[in-house]
C-alpha cells in the first residue's frame, strides 16, 4: 500500500488510474482545481487544491508521497491557445519536477505522448529512440509535450528518479468530459455524423494506459521512455465496430482527404470564433490521421509486461459506461444489453 500523488486525476486517463489505485488499496492524493470534481465524486481521494501552472498545492501534494504520476496536460488541436499549451505542458512540468526535487520524491512517472515523435521515416515503426519534434516544424501541442519531456530528462540527469510513458489516442470508459474520440463515439451513436473522415490512428484503452503507468512505476528503468500504444484502426473501422456493438447504423460516406483538407481552414476559423471551444477536427488534427504511423511497443512488452486489450472491448465498454451513466439512452436491443454490462476498471 502506497501513497500516490496525481496531477490530472480528473482527465480520461486519470479517472481510470485513480480507480485502479483505489482498487489495489493505495492512498490517492489528487491535485484539483475544483473542490468537488464530478470525476472523483464518491471516491475516497484526498483532494489538494492547486494548479500545475502556478505551482500552488504541489508541495502539499507531494509531501510524504511514495510515487507521483504527472498526467495534467493541455490538449489542443487549435494551436498554442494564447500560451496556455506551453504554460501547462512545459511550465507545469517544470513546476512538478522542481517540487519533486524539493520533496525528495522516490519516483515520478511523467505521462507524455506519441505526438512528440518525428513522423519520418514513414516506412519504419516508431519506437522510443525516434527523434522528437522541433519547434517551428510541428503543431504547438506536439512541441510542448516534447519540451516537457526534455524538462524531465534534464531533472533525471540531475538525480531525479523519473520514468516517461507515451500513450497514443486514448479511448474507453470513465470518459467524463468526454475526450475527442469519446465525442466521435457519442456522435456515431446519435447519428450526428453525416460522413466519416478518412485516415486513422493508433487507439489505446485508458485502462491499459493506467496499467502501463503502474508497471512503469514499479519496473520501469530511470530515465527510460515506454510506448503505451494499442491498435491502429481507421475512422471507418471504428465506426464499423461501433455499429456492430450498438446496433446503430454508421455513416456510409467516407470523406476523402482532399475534401477534409478543403474544409479544415473553415474549421480552424470556426475554432477561432468559438474562443475556448473546439471543432471536431482542424488542420492540426488531420495530420496524424493521414500519416498511418506504426508504433513498436515491444520495449514496454518486454520490460513492463504491457499488453493492450482487444480494440472491440474498448469500444464496447466505452458505450456500456455511457449508457450506465445516462449519457446516452438505449435505442436498440444491443444497447439495452450493453447498459446491463458491468465495466471493470482493470
C-alpha positions, -999 to 999 in steps of 0.1 A, spaced: 0 0 0 15 33 -11 6 70 -11 3 81 -47 1 117 -57 -16 125 -91 -19 156 -112 -46 154 -139 -67 130 -119 -99 143 -135 -88 136 -171 -97 105 -190 -65 85 -181 -66 99 -145 -102 89 -139 -93 53 -147 -60 54 -129 -75 67 -97 -99 39 -96 -72 13 -103 -51 26 -75 -80 26 -50 -89 -10 -61 -54 -22 -52 -56 -4 -18 -33 26 -24 -39 60 -8 -46 86 -35 -39 123 -33 -51 144 -62 -43 180 -72 -76 196 -82 -87 230 -94 -123 224 -84 -134 215 -48 -157 186 -58 -149 174 -93 -175 150 -107 -148 127 -120 -138 119 -84 -172 121 -67 -179 92 -43 -142 81 -43 -120 81 -12 -95 106 -26 -76 133 -7 -81 165 -27 -54 191 -27 -64 225 -42 -39 237 -67 -27 241 -102 4 230 -120 7 263 -139 11 283 -107 27 255 -87 1 261 -60 -6 230 -40 24 209 -53 43 209 -20 13 196 -2 5 171 -29 40 155 -29 47 157 9 54 121 20 42 106 -12 58 73 -23 51 80 -60 38 109 -81 21 105 -115 21 136 -136 -9 134 -161 -20 171 -162 -18 184 -198 -35 208 -221 -45 190 -253 -50 213 -283 -58 209 -320 -62 247 -324 -26 259 -318 -10 274 -287 -42 287 -272 -27 321 -262 2 304 -244 -19 280 -223 -4 249 -241 31 258 -232 22 271 -197 7 237 -188 28 212 -209 62 229 -203 59 252 -174 36 229 -155 61 200 -159 89 222 -147 69 231 -116 61 194 -109 98 185 -113 110 213 -91 85 203 -64 95 166 -67 131 175 -61 123 196 -30 101 168 -16 128 142 -23 102 122 -41 112 85 -45 98 82 -81 79 102 -107 61 89 -138 56 115 -164 28 109 -190 40 123 -223 25 114 -258 33 96 -291 29 130 -307 64 140 -296 80 117 -322 91 128 -356 68 112 -382 96 104 -407 108 79 -418 73 66 -426 84 32 -436 97 22 -402 77 17 -370 82 44 -344 100 34 -312 114 52 -282 146 61 -300 128 82 -327 139 119 -326 115 143 -311 97 171 -330 112 206 -330 95 240 -325 86 256 -359 81 222 -376 52 206 -357 19 216 -340 20 235 -308 7 206 -287 33 182 -301 62 206 -295 50 214 -260 49 178 -250 84 172 -264 98 202 -245 80 190 -213 97 156 -217 131 174 -221 125 191 -188 120 157 -171 152 143 -188 172 173 -175 159 165 -140 169 129 -144 204 139 -153 205 159 -120 194 128 -100 156 127 -101 142 91 -104 116 95 -132 102 73 -159 83 85 -191 54 69 -209 39 77 -243 3 68 -248 -14 70 -282 -50 81 -288 -70 73 -257 -104 57 -257 -126 38 -232 -149 42 -202 -148 68 -174 -147 95 -201 -165 123 -183 -157 153 -204 -157 135 -229 -125 131 -249 -123 138 -286 -128 101 -295 -155 100 -269 -172 127 -288 -169 107 -320 -184 76 -304 -212 97 -290 -220 114 -323 -219 80 -341 -245 67 -316 -266 98 -320 -263 96 -358 -250 132 -360 -220 125 -383 -231 128 -419 -197 114 -431 -165 99 -417 -131 113 -420 -105 93 -439 -74 80 -422 -69 65 -388 -47 64 -358 -34 41 -330 -61 39 -303 -54 26 -267 -77 19 -238 -74 44 -210 -74 14 -186 -44 -1 -204 -26 32 -201 -32 31 -164 -19 -4 -161 11 6 -181 18 36 -159 17 15 -128 40 -11 -144 64 17 -153 63 30 -117 72 -5 -104 95 -19 -131 105 10 -155 141 20 -156 150 55 -145 151 79 -175 136 55 -199 106 60 -222 79 34 -229 53 34 -257 18 26 -243 0 21 -276 -29 0 -287 -42 -9 -322 -43 10 -355 -79 15 -368 -92 38 -394 -121 60 -385 -143 39 -408 -132 8 -389 -140 25 -356 -175 33 -369 -180 -3 -381 -171 -17 -347 -194 9 -330 -223 -2 -353 -217 -39 -346 -217 -33 -308 -246 -8 -305 -268 -18 -335 -269 19 -346 -261 23 -383 -229 40 -392 -224 67 -419 -216 50 -452 -198 80 -467 -161 84 -460 -148 118 -467 -116 118 -490 -85 136 -477 -88 163 -503 -123 172 -491 -113 172 -455 -83 194 -464 -106 219 -481 -129 220 -450 -100 223 -425 -94 260 -428 -131 267 -422 -129 245 -391 -98 264 -380 -117 297 -384 -147 283 -365 -123 274 -337 -111 310 -336 -146 323 -332 -155 297 -306 -130 312 -282 -123 281 -260 -144 256 -278 -130 232 -303 -145 218 -336 -145 180 -342 -114 184 -364 -89 210 -376 -59 211 -400 -37 201 -370 -58 171 -360 -60 159 -396 -22 154 -399 -18 124 -376 -49 107 -391 -33 107 -425 2 95 -416 -7 59 -407 21 57 -383 30 23 -368 44 20 -333 67 -6 -319 57 -12 -283 79 -42 -278 101 -25 -252 71 -19 -229 61 -55 -235 95 -69 -225 102 -46 -196 68 -38 -182 47 -68 -193 24 -43 -212 -2 -58 -235 -33 -39 -246 -67 -55 -247 -87 -61 -279 -99 -29 -295 -135 -41 -296 -135 -45 -258 -126 -8 -255 -154 4 -277 -179 -19 -260 -170 -8 -225 -170 29 -236 -206 26 -247 -216 5 -218 -203 32 -194 -221 59 -214 -253 40 -211 -249 32 -174 -242 69 -167 -272 81 -187 -251 100 -212 -270 82 -239 -303 63 -238 -307 27 -251 -322 29 -286 -316 -7 -298 -317 -42 -283 -279 -43 -284 -277 -10 -264 -302 -23 -238 -280 -53 -233 -249 -31 -231 -265 -10 -203 -265 -41 -181 -228 -48 -187 -206 -42 -157 -175 -23 -167 -143 -32 -149 -115 -7 -141 -89 -34 -145 
